[in-house]
Amino acid sequence: MLVSPRNPLNIGAAARAMANFGFQRLSIVAPFAVNWMEAKSAVGAPDLLRDAKVYETLAEALAHCTLVLGTGSLDRRRPAQEILNLPDAAAQVRSVLALRSAPSRESGQSRVALVFGSEKHGLTSDDLSWCHALIVIETCEAQPSMNLGQAVAVCLYEISRNASAESAARLPLPPQPDSGQPNSGQPNSEQLDRLAGLIEETMEAVNYSTRGMRSANGEALRVLLRRLMPNEADLRRMMGLFRRILWQLAKRNGKV
C-alpha cells in the first residue's frame, strides 16, 4: 500500500516488484500525480497497475486489514509502535497468512497490509497510528532512506523467500478463546476504529477531553488498541461496556 506517492515511476516500480514476487493487491492512497497509471516502469505488470485500488484516506484503505505494518527509518522519528527488523516482520506476515489458509480459519479473515509512505517525508505520525508495528530495513547510517520502489522490492523479497522458516521473533498473536465460537480472531482496522470512536465519545461525555483534543486522542487510541491486539470476543465485550456507560450517562442526564 502506497500512501501519497509522488513519482509515477515509483508506483510502476512497486507494481513490477509485486509481480516479481507473486503479490497481486496494490492499493494507492491519495496519489500526488494523476498520470500514475501510465508509468512505463511497470514492466511485466500493466494489469496489476491498472487494477490497483485507489483510496482517498488511509482509514478507508485499511478498513478490512487485521495486521498493518508501516515502513520507514528511525533517523527522524521515535514511533510509539513496536519496531521490527525486516526478517522478523517477514516471519510475522507469513505466520498470519498461514493462519488465513488453515482449515480452521474462515477464508479471508486475516488480511495483511504493508504501508509505504511518500517519497518526500515517508509515513507521518498519523499514518503510523494505523499500524501495529514499524518495519525498519537496516541500511548504512550515512544514507538511511531508500527509494520507494526499491524498499517495496526488498520487503516483498524477504517475505517471499524461505516461506517455511518461521524461527524469527513474532508479534504476539491474539489468543483464541475456548468457547469454540467462530470469528474469534483478530479484529480488522474498521472494527478497532468503531471501538475507538465509542471510547472517544465516552471521554467527552465525562469531560475527560474536549472536542478540540479529538485529533490527538484519536491518534493515541489507534496506537493503544493496535498495541493491545484484542481479539474479536474482547472487542465485543469492550464495545458493550462503553455502550452501557454511555447509556447510563445519558439516563442520568435525562436524555433517555
SVG drawing of the C-alpha trace seen along z (x, -y; Angstrom):
<svg xmlns="http://www.w3.org/2000/svg" viewBox="-36 -23 63 51">
<polyline fill="none" stroke="black" stroke-width="0.4" points="0.0,0.0 1.5,-3.3 0.5,-6.5 0.6,-9.8 3.3,-8.6 4.6,-11.5 6.5,-9.9 4.6,-7.7 7.8,-5.8 8.0,-4.6 4.4,-3.4 5.3,-1.4 8.4,-0.1 6.4,1.1 3.9,2.9 6.8,4.6 8.3,5.8 4.9,7.2 4.7,9.1 8.3,10.4 7.4,12.0 3.8,13.0 1.8,10.3 -1.4,9.0 -3.2,6.5 -1.8,2.9 -3.6,0.1 -2.7,-3.6 -3.9,-6.3 -4.2,-9.9 -1.6,-9.7 0.1,-13.1 0.2,-12.6 -2.9,-11.9 -0.9,-10.0 0.5,-7.2 -1.4,-4.5 0.7,-5.3 4.0,-4.6 6.4,-2.9 8.4,-1.4 5.6,1.3 7.4,3.7 5.5,7.0 2.8,5.7 0.5,3.5 -2.6,5.4 -1.6,5.1 -1.1,1.4 -4.4,1.0 -6.3,3.0 -4.8,1.1 -7.3,-0.2 -7.3,-4.0 -8.5,-5.4 -8.9,-8.9 -7.8,-8.1 -5.7,-5.5 -8.5,-4.6 -10.6,-3.6 -7.8,-1.6 -7.1,0.3 -10.7,1.0 -10.5,4.8 -6.9,5.3 -6.1,7.3 -2.3,6.7 -0.8,3.4 2.9,2.9 4.3,-0.5 7.8,-1.0 10.4,-3.7 13.7,-4.7 14.4,-5.9 16.6,-8.8 13.9,-11.4 11.2,-9.6 10.6,-7.8 7.5,-5.8 5.2,-4.5 4.7,-1.2 6.9,1.8 9.9,1.7 10.7,4.8 13.6,5.6 12.7,6.9 13.4,10.6 11.2,10.6 8.4,8.7 8.5,11.1 8.2,14.1 5.1,12.4 3.5,11.8 4.0,15.4 2.6,16.6 -0.6,14.5 -1.1,15.6 -0.6,19.3 -3.4,18.8 -5.7,17.5 -5.1,20.6 -5.6,23.0 -8.8,25.1 -9.9,24.0 -10.0,20.3 -12.6,18.6 -11.3,17.7 -10.1,14.1 -10.4,13.4 -6.8,12.2 -5.6,9.5 -2.1,8.0 -1.1,4.6 2.5,3.3 2.3,-0.5 4.9,-2.7 5.0,-6.5 5.6,-9.3 9.0,-9.8 9.1,-13.3 8.6,-12.6 7.6,-8.9 4.8,-8.0 3.6,-10.7 2.8,-10.1 -0.9,-10.0 -0.2,-7.4 1.7,-5.3 -1.1,-5.4 -3.0,-3.0 -0.1,-0.5 0.6,2.4 4.3,2.1 7.0,0.3 9.4,2.3 12.9,0.9 15.3,2.0 18.8,2.0 20.9,-0.4 24.1,-2.4 23.7,-5.2 25.0,-7.7 22.0,-7.1 19.1,-5.5 16.4,-6.4 15.6,-4.1 13.9,-4.7 10.2,-3.8 10.3,-1.2 13.5,0.4 12.0,0.6 8.9,2.4 11.1,4.9 13.3,5.6 10.3,6.1 8.5,8.4 11.6,10.4 12.2,11.1 8.5,12.1 8.5,14.5 11.8,16.3 12.1,19.2 8.4,19.2 8.6,22.3 11.2,20.8 9.3,19.4 12.0,19.2 12.2,15.4 10.6,13.4 7.0,12.6 4.4,10.1 2.1,11.7 -0.9,13.3 -4.3,12.8 -5.2,15.9 -8.1,17.9 -10.8,18.5 -12.0,22.0 -15.7,21.2 -15.5,22.7 -17.3,19.6 -16.4,18.6 -14.9,15.2 -12.9,15.1 -9.7,13.9 -8.1,10.5 -10.5,7.6 -9.8,5.6 -9.0,1.9 -12.6,0.8 -13.7,2.7 -11.0,1.2 -11.9,-2.3 -15.5,-1.8 -14.3,-0.9 -12.0,-4.0 -15.0,-6.1 -17.0,-4.8 -14.1,-5.4 -13.7,-9.0 -17.4,-9.6 -17.3,-8.4 -14.2,-10.5 -16.1,-13.6 -19.3,-12.7 -17.4,-12.6 -15.4,-15.8 -12.1,-13.8 -11.3,-15.5 -12.7,-18.2 -13.6,-18.1 -10.5,-20.1 -8.5,-17.2 -10.3,-14.7 -7.5,-14.5 -4.7,-13.9 -6.9,-11.5 -7.9,-9.6 -4.2,-9.1 -3.3,-7.9 -6.3,-5.5 -5.4,-4.0 -1.9,-3.3 -3.1,-1.9 -5.7,0.5 -3.3,1.9 -0.7,2.4 -3.2,4.3 -4.1,6.6 -7.6,7.6 -9.4,10.5 -12.9,10.2 -14.5,11.6 -12.7,9.0 -13.6,6.2 -17.3,7.1 -17.1,7.0 -15.4,3.6 -17.9,2.3 -20.7,3.5 -19.1,1.9 -18.7,-1.6 -22.2,-1.5 -23.5,-0.7 -21.5,-3.5 -22.9,-6.0 -26.4,-4.8 -26.1,-5.2 -24.7,-8.7 -27.5,-9.7 -30.1,-8.2 -28.5,-10.2 -28.8,-13.4 -32.4,-12.7 -31.6,-12.1 -33.2,-8.6"/>
</svg>
